[in-house]
Amino acid sequence: MPKDLFDNICKETVFERIYNKYSNDLHNYLYYKYGDQFNPNDKAQDAFIKLWNNCKKVPLSKAKSFLFTVANNLMLNEIKHQKVVLKYQQINPKHYTNETPEFILEKEQFLESYKKVLASLREEQRIAFLLNKAEGKTHSEIAEMLGVTKKVVEYRIYTAFNILKEELEGFKIK
């Protein structure tokens, strides 16, 4: 087989001719075999992308076979994926934990104490602290939002953290 047969698919005009010749047939094949629920048009496009990415490896005489095989495999993979999704949705979540009742009670009590201490903070401390720790905003972003300097934000977060540390036993933030 001459070497130029491998290189021909990589030429845009040849690839365009292959696309125009087989795209409707490939789509219809996938549509008739698997239906519309698995997006046969997307899978046909993906098959052509794989052909383009492998144009140096696929001879021109095998282009149609390559396209149909790849598209069929893509559909089969999608069906397998949908089966896994369906199986996962059918699994009932467990309605129990390995936590002891004492641990659950302590956790609830700690949460209540945490909320009380948060409520007792000055408003600007609470806002800066929660923006930083709960929402993950940087000191600069908070400073810009509140219209204060970065140092002021750092001070508010630091003082809020110290109050929480003093009031709550075992309070730590990473």
C-alpha positions as CSV (number, residue, x, y, z in Angstrom):
1,M,0.0,0.0,0.0
2,P,1.5,3.4,-0.9
3,K,2.4,5.8,1.9
4,D,0.3,8.6,0.4
5,L,-2.9,6.8,1.3
6,F,-2.2,7.4,5.0
7,D,-1.4,11.1,4.4
8,N,-4.5,11.8,2.2
9,I,-7.0,11.8,5.1
10,C,-4.9,14.5,6.8
11,K,-5.6,16.8,3.9
12,E,-8.6,19.0,4.6
13,T,-10.2,18.5,1.2
14,V,-10.0,14.7,1.5
15,F,-11.3,14.8,5.0
16,E,-14.1,17.1,4.0
17,R,-15.1,14.7,1.2
18,I,-15.1,11.8,3.7
19,Y,-17.2,13.9,6.1
20,N,-19.7,14.8,3.4
21,K,-19.9,11.2,2.2
22,Y,-20.4,9.4,5.5
23,S,-21.8,11.9,8.1
24,N,-25.5,11.4,7.2
25,D,-25.1,7.6,6.9
26,L,-23.2,7.4,10.3
27,H,-25.8,9.6,12.0
28,N,-28.7,7.5,10.6
29,Y,-26.9,4.2,11.5
30,L,-26.6,5.4,15.1
31,Y,-30.1,6.8,15.3
32,Y,-31.7,3.7,13.9
33,K,-29.6,1.3,16.1
34,Y,-29.8,3.2,19.4
35,G,-32.5,5.9,19.1
36,D,-32.3,9.6,19.8
37,Q,-31.7,9.3,23.6
38,F,-28.0,8.9,23.4
39,N,-27.3,11.9,21.0
40,P,-26.3,10.1,17.8
41,N,-25.3,13.4,16.2
42,D,-22.8,14.1,19.0
43,K,-21.3,10.6,18.7
44,A,-21.0,10.9,14.9
45,Q,-19.1,14.2,15.4
46,D,-16.9,12.6,18.0
47,A,-16.1,9.8,15.6
48,F,-15.0,12.3,13.0
49,I,-12.9,14.1,15.5
50,K,-11.2,10.8,16.4
51,L,-10.6,10.1,12.7
52,W,-9.0,13.5,12.3
53,N,-6.8,13.0,15.3
54,N,-5.7,9.6,13.9
55,C,-5.6,10.6,10.2
56,K,-1.9,9.5,9.9
57,K,-2.7,6.0,11.2
58,V,-5.9,5.3,9.3
59,P,-5.6,4.5,5.6
60,L,-8.2,6.0,3.3
61,S,-9.6,2.6,2.4
62,K,-10.4,2.0,6.1
63,A,-11.9,5.4,7.0
64,K,-15.5,4.3,6.8
65,S,-14.9,1.2,8.9
66,F,-13.0,3.3,11.4
67,L,-15.8,5.8,11.7
68,F,-18.5,3.3,12.1
69,T,-16.6,1.2,14.6
70,V,-15.6,4.2,16.7
71,A,-19.1,5.7,16.7
72,N,-20.6,2.3,17.7
73,N,-18.1,2.0,20.5
74,L,-18.9,5.5,21.7
75,M,-22.6,4.6,21.8
76,L,-21.9,1.4,23.7
77,N,-19.7,3.4,26.2
78,E,-22.6,5.9,26.7
79,I,-25.1,3.0,27.3
80,K,-22.7,1.5,29.9
81,H,-22.4,4.9,31.5
82,Q,-26.2,5.3,31.6
83,K,-26.5,1.9,33.2
84,V,-24.1,2.8,36.0
85,V,-26.0,6.1,36.5
86,L,-29.3,4.3,36.7
87,K,-27.9,1.6,39.1
88,Y,-26.5,4.4,41.3
89,Q,-29.8,6.2,41.4
90,Q,-31.6,3.0,42.4
91,I,-29.3,2.3,45.4
92,N,-31.0,3.5,48.5
93,P,-28.8,5.6,50.8
94,K,-28.2,4.2,54.2
95,H,-30.3,5.7,57.0
96,Y,-27.8,5.1,59.8
97,T,-24.4,6.4,60.8
98,N,-21.6,4.9,62.8
99,E,-21.7,7.9,65.1
100,T,-22.7,7.3,68.7
101,P,-25.6,9.1,70.1
102,E,-23.3,10.9,72.5
103,F,-21.2,12.2,69.6
104,I,-24.3,13.4,67.7
105,L,-25.5,15.2,70.9
106,E,-22.1,16.8,71.4
107,K,-22.0,17.9,67.8
108,E,-25.4,19.5,68.1
109,Q,-24.5,21.3,71.3
110,F,-21.3,22.6,69.8
111,L,-23.2,23.9,66.8
112,E,-25.6,25.7,69.0
113,S,-22.8,27.2,71.1
114,Y,-21.0,28.2,67.8
115,K,-24.1,30.0,66.6
116,K,-24.6,31.8,69.9
117,V,-21.0,33.0,69.9
118,L,-21.2,34.1,66.2
119,A,-24.4,36.0,67.0
120,S,-22.6,37.8,69.9
121,L,-19.8,39.1,67.6
122,R,-20.0,42.6,66.4
123,E,-21.6,42.7,62.9
124,E,-18.4,43.8,61.1
125,Q,-16.4,41.0,62.7
126,R,-19.1,38.4,61.9
127,I,-19.4,39.5,58.3
128,A,-15.6,39.5,57.7
129,F,-15.2,36.2,59.4
130,L,-18.0,34.4,57.6
131,L,-17.0,35.9,54.2
132,N,-13.5,34.5,54.7
133,K,-14.1,31.2,56.4
134,A,-17.6,30.2,55.0
135,E,-17.4,31.6,51.5
136,G,-13.6,31.4,51.0
137,K,-13.2,35.1,50.0
138,T,-9.7,36.5,50.3
139,H,-8.9,39.4,52.5
140,S,-8.5,41.7,49.5
141,E,-11.9,40.7,48.1
142,I,-13.6,41.3,51.5
143,A,-11.9,44.7,51.8
144,E,-13.1,45.7,48.4
145,M,-16.7,44.5,49.2
146,L,-16.8,46.3,52.5
147,G,-15.0,49.4,51.4
148,V,-12.3,49.1,54.0
149,T,-8.5,48.3,53.9
150,K,-7.1,44.9,53.9
151,K,-5.6,45.4,57.4
152,V,-9.0,46.3,58.8
153,V,-10.4,43.0,57.4
154,E,-7.5,41.0,58.8
155,Y,-8.0,42.6,62.2
156,R,-11.8,41.9,62.2
157,I,-11.2,38.2,61.2
158,Y,-8.4,37.9,63.8
159,T,-10.5,39.3,66.6
160,A,-13.5,37.2,65.7
161,F,-11.3,34.1,65.6
162,N,-9.9,34.9,69.1
163,I,-13.4,35.4,70.5
164,L,-14.5,32.1,69.1
165,K,-11.4,30.4,70.4
166,E,-12.0,31.8,73.9
167,E,-15.7,31.0,74.1
168,L,-15.7,27.6,72.5
169,E,-13.7,24.7,73.8
170,G,-11.7,22.9,71.1
171,F,-12.4,25.5,68.4
172,K,-9.9,25.3,65.5
173,I,-10.0,26.4,61.9
174,K,-7.7,25.2,59.2
